[in-house]
Amino acid sequence: MRQPDLFDPAPQDLPDEERPPLVYRADPDKVRLELTALLARAKAASSLPWSAEDLRYHQTVFPQMSRWLPEAEAAQLCFEFAREVERLLAA
């Protein structure tokens, strides 16, 4: 038998269905930094700074990432990002 991992939250001797689920909690400060950097890039651009594929990715992931932030802050960031995307698409 191998030595148990002291940093593993799920004990190895339990069957899979009895192990507690792993829970991921994003760091709101890191999320905020990433979203504000993406928003700043959009605001600084005079034309779309991403490929069509990257734009679809950012339009999908930005709102999902914002869920790790307080609701009002998330809503404001998503609003600003959508507004900048509209502006860039119209350019």
Contacts in CASP RR format, 6 or more apart in sequence:
PFRMAT RR
TARGET T0000
AUTHOR 0000-0000-0000
METHOD contacts of the structure
MODEL  1
MRQPDLFDPAPQDLPDEERPPLVYRADPDKVRLELTALLARAKAASSLPW
SAEDLRYHQTVFPQMSRWLPEAEAAQLCFEFAREVERLLAA
2 12 0 8 1.000
4 11 0 8 1.000
4 12 0 8 1.000
4 13 0 8 1.000
5 12 0 8 1.000
9 20 0 8 1.000
9 22 0 8 1.000
10 19 0 8 1.000
10 20 0 8 1.000
10 22 0 8 1.000
11 19 0 8 1.000
26 65 0 8 1.000
26 68 0 8 1.000
27 68 0 8 1.000
28 68 0 8 1.000
28 69 0 8 1.000
31 65 0 8 1.000
31 66 0 8 1.000
31 68 0 8 1.000
31 69 0 8 1.000
32 69 0 8 1.000
32 73 0 8 1.000
34 65 0 8 1.000
35 62 0 8 1.000
35 65 0 8 1.000
35 66 0 8 1.000
35 69 0 8 1.000
35 77 0 8 1.000
35 81 0 8 1.000
36 77 0 8 1.000
38 58 0 8 1.000
38 62 0 8 1.000
38 81 0 8 1.000
39 77 0 8 1.000
39 80 0 8 1.000
39 81 0 8 1.000
39 84 0 8 1.000
41 49 0 8 1.000
42 49 0 8 1.000
42 81 0 8 1.000
42 84 0 8 1.000
42 85 0 8 1.000
42 88 0 8 1.000
43 84 0 8 1.000
45 88 0 8 1.000
46 91 0 8 1.000
47 88 0 8 1.000
47 91 0 8 1.000
48 55 0 8 1.000
48 88 0 8 1.000
48 89 0 8 1.000
48 91 0 8 1.000
49 88 0 8 1.000
50 58 0 8 1.000
55 85 0 8 1.000
58 81 0 8 1.000
59 85 0 8 1.000
62 77 0 8 1.000
62 78 0 8 1.000
62 81 0 8 1.000
63 74 0 8 1.000
63 78 0 8 1.000
66 73 0 8 1.000
66 74 0 8 1.000
66 75 0 8 1.000
66 77 0 8 1.000
66 78 0 8 1.000
67 74 0 8 1.000
69 77 0 8 1.000
END
